[in-house]
Amino acid sequence: MAAAKSDLMVRVGSAIVLLAIAGAALWFGGIAFALLLLVGAALLLVEWFALVRAMTLGAGAKTGLMVLGPVLTIGAVGGLWFIRDTLGMTAALWVFAMVWATDIGAYFAGRAFGGARLAPTISPSKTWSGLFGGMIAALVVGATLGDRAGIIGVPLWIGLVMGLIAQLGDLGQSWMKRRAGVKDSGKLIPGHGGIFDRVDGLLPVALILGALAFAGDLVVRTVH
């Protein structure tokens, strides 16, 4: 029990530090946010390439994943930067909040309701109730904060879709780790694993919403 309590304290402490750093960079924007994104992207790609090298895959599959990593990372970083720089802080927070809500909603719904496993051969702990709980949480947070951010151009129930996309990203990373035979993508964050472990759901969400913003389909009434 003492060991479990100690581990929980480490996880909570790491989470507080991460939130403080990310929150400060998001608040100041500009160079601070750009540096956070660039450093995070570099560390993430180190973990991605190490993970792919350790995976047991057929010929050609590893090459595809080696290409996918930079494309996904650059797309997500570019998307987050564009949203923060052009649509404002609250719009960028909206993106992060939907992913965070997905994780929290999936965890508590899965613990509360349990039920059938979502993908037992990839991630045995994930359930269908967790999937729907995460989607509903992202819907509520996305609609509430989206209205506060003045987001127009997309339906506010887009959080439902982003909640699904985030969990697919999580499952994709779980599959990679299982094929590589590792528990975490890295050991950089005490109690949490690596950078990739923390942003697996954010990557596809940020890429998609960034693309919508760049195409002009995601705008705000007033930049905050």
Secondary structure, DSSP 8 states (H G I E B T S, - for coil): -HHHHHHHHHHHHHHHHHHHHHHHHHHH-HHHHHHHHHHHHHHHHHHHHHHHHHS---TTHHHHHHHHHHHHHHHHHHHHHHIIIII-HHHHHHHHHHHHHHHHHHHHHHHHH--SEEETTTEEEEEHHHHHHHHHHHHHHHHHHHHHHTEESS-TTHHHHHHHHHHHHHHHHHHHHHHHT-SSS-SSBTTTB-HHHHHTTHHHHHHHHHHHHHTTSSEESS--
